[in-house]
Amino acid sequence: VAPNSFRPGAGANIVVRGSRSLSASNGPLYVVDGIPVSYTIDDINPNDIETIDVLKDASSTAIYGVRGANGVIQITTKKAKTGKTRVDYTGSTSYDNILKQIPVFNAMQLADNWRQAYFADRLYNFAQSTASPNNYFPNAAADVRLFGGNTGNAMWDFIKDAYQFTTFDRATNTYIAAKRATTAEERALMANLGLAVLTEVDAYDPSKIKSFDWQNAALRTGITNNHAISISIGTDKIKSNFNGAYFKQTGIEFGQDYTRYSIGNNTEFKPSKSIIFGNSFSFTNSIQNIGTSLYANASGMLPFTKPYDSAGNFLLYPNGDQQIVNGLGDASTVLNQVKVNRLIGNVYAEIMLFKGLRYKTVFGLDYRNSRNGTFNGAKSSVRQGNAANASYTINNGTSWVYDNMLLYDAKIKGDHSINVTLLQELQSLNKNDALTLSAQNLIFEEQKWYSLQQNSLAIVTGSGSYSAQQYLSYMGRLEYGYKNKYLLTVSNRYDNSSVLAVGNQGAYFPSAAFAWRIENENFFKSQNVFNSAKLRVGIGRVGNASIAPYLTSGPLAAANYNWANGTAAIGQAPQTFRTPNLTWEKTTTRNFGLDFSLLKNRITASIDIYNTTTKDILQRQTINATNGVQYVFVNRGKTENRGIDISISTINFRTKSGFTWTTDIVFSKNKEKIVDIDGRGNNDLANLWILGQPINIYYNYISDGIYQYGDTAKGGYLKDYLWNKGTNGANTAYRPGKIRVRDVNGDTLLNASDKVVLGTHNPDWTAGITNTFTYKNFELNCNIYIRQGGLYRVPRPGFVGRYQSFEANYWTPTNPSNEYQQPTRTSDIPLYWEALGYRNASFVKIRNISLSYRVPETLLSKIKVSSLSFFVNAVNPFLFHKYSKYDPETIQYTESFVATTGNPTPNSYSFRSFVFGAKLGF
């Protein structure tokens, strides 16, 4: 489980037992009250959820056939129970702050960084000429040129207070600083660097440098309010649960928030012993202000600039450079708002035809209407003084499922039991129609994205789209039990998908599972260690057809063409060729499991060992552009996932005084690899698909640190390097402070053939540990998440660029670091920089610490309240990660085979929350 982002209202990315497909989706199927849903589950009210179950083994997922290839997450909403009418309320308020800031330099650190860069290129001196003496220590005359020469005095005003001046004349740019004597160590350093040995240098106090914290200016304390109420009514004939909720999250970044209103109902009506009617529905209305990433913009702003001038006026270009734009004003001038109305529901009827035989029919609906308005004001960092623009998108999505089932249950002569299920299912999925309007040169900014046709001086442009897909399925399942010891389940499902080519739309997906309840054997009763034991084995196949509709028919798309005479033509061209042979991607899972309990059920455990293979993988194959299209979809390749899942629950202590300590442990280890790509044993380096390796790999040079004095390299450039002479050029790749990578193949050349697989973004294993301590009416709970192994990439520092640099321990003549190269003015992106960016992704995070108190019933009876409890939670209070200053969960996978890969940046930021709440029941 990994967050898509930490923006208010954002969801999570979930992968069950590794990635299987190379191009199609690897996300699981979500099932709400037995009905598959097609869109995100972020709109579901969490307070309405009773249980969440993750189906992983072959037999469980096979019954969902076409959409269960990547695992199934079953969500069951709360149902009413027979008894008195009950009213429950839960309310909480949380305060959210950033957990891990993106590490950047302050003004003092960045000033030192810039001086080192100019020194490395022999440019930090009085006259900015290589013929002049090269200064290693801070110098006022050099600083005024470095920090004020290109930007007026914006940055110099932050630096100048570090000097004491004997002459300070801004009109003539004459700055003569007071001097101090150099130490013996400093004179020895200058001699070792080959510089003129100075007996005195400018007096400099870095603690007096002013620094503006742009990151904090973009952040605030986020506040989340959550209120939910439910009313439950239950009799012998009717059970109904009504619920409503309000959720408001104000983001820790200005301009971002999320509001959700929701109502729901679960009702079951039983007019007679043989007939049951029921329904389940939830409706949500949500408004998400996505805003813009003020924090990302602020993290790139130089700390010796500020967003406002001395009179409080907003500065769009804080240091005069029009490439460096102040985005703090975007909280009110850049809007990105998404409004969603979502209905998820089902109605069902069940009739007992005769003893043991039932007919059930279910209709489920998932309807989602979204409206997305975007607006960029004239004063925003996007438009930078140009007229405002806006766009408005309406999207209607509908999915429905209609099931007809026959269910037969019977016991034969006491020892045998049979359950038979026959299913016919029709699904209409992702029926989407969308319309987008865009306008430039808005007249009145107050209208935002509304009435664009009347509010624009330019032509309003528009586009629309429509797509739909259907599945028709049949399934039969037989469950047989003998003496409740031996349990056999076999099923076969036939799925038809409209997204595949005619003739290949249907396929069978069988499964079988066997379970042995060992505790019901006579020999088991002769021992007193184990209380229960169950052995499970299973095998099953499921399918995946997760490609866009119409691709197999060779769809057309608008295209422009220029004839030889220069005449332009607008027409249609194929997006891809027809693929009449494209068929199902097939996944086969083998599962071996053991469930047991021992020591009077003080320890319960479940162990699953699995092997999952996926073949005929749906992948997009690039072809020569001379064919007229750039790619086609094919069924090629094979992947494999092997692993183990372990869950353990223990009762560690239980005393007569009311103290209980329990522990729950969940452990998962998965090994993923590509077995075949094209059927010919070749790798696909363009997509970084390599046989025997996982899908998301890191492929690059091996870093051997930084070249140091005394090291040797090609031509012996390093030994006795003199900075004032610039041996072999100031920017040669082989000198002290440069990046050192390994010549893997030993051919004395450093090129792409020396790149290797460094690791994968996937962890070696993950674990969760939950300890619960209960004493009378108090309960303390602590949940810990552990991730071990895997890699991630940190951003390139970006020394001496237009923007702020990420903090780094870089090499200097007095700091022989092996972490980052020496900064240089002429090379913000140094050779082999990618090799330095990989970090071990292992970490431990305290996910949640909660303390609750349940008020005694003896006190509540006097005020006619059935239950009352108070709780306080600390969410993500601590992160333990020694390999960098980042939170690994905020950086998503990105890698490329090309020489200079993209610079990864944190997807967002993680935050810690402190929650205060209460639960009340009547």
Helices and strands as residue ranges (DSSP letters): E 2-3, E 12-13, E 29-32, E 35-37, G 46-48, E 49-55, H 58-62, G 65-67, E 72-77, E 83-98, H 107-120, H 140-148, H 156-159, G 160-162, E 165-169, E 174-177, E 179-181, H 184-192, E 200-202, G 206-208, H 214-218, E 222-234, E 238-250, E 257-272, E 275-289, H 294-299, H 330-333, E 334-354, E 357-376, E 389-412, E 416-439, G 445-447, G 452-454, E 461-482, E 486-497, E 506-517, G 518-520, G 522-526, E 530-544, G 551-553, E 556-562, E 568-574, E 585-598, E 603-615, E 618-622, G 625-627, E 631-635, E 638-654, E 659-676, G 685-687, E 697-700, E 703-706, G 714-716, E 739-741, G 752-754, E 756-760, E 765-775, E 778-788, E 791-793, G 833-836, E 838-840, E 843-854, H 857-860, G 861-863, E 867-880, G 888-890, E 911-921
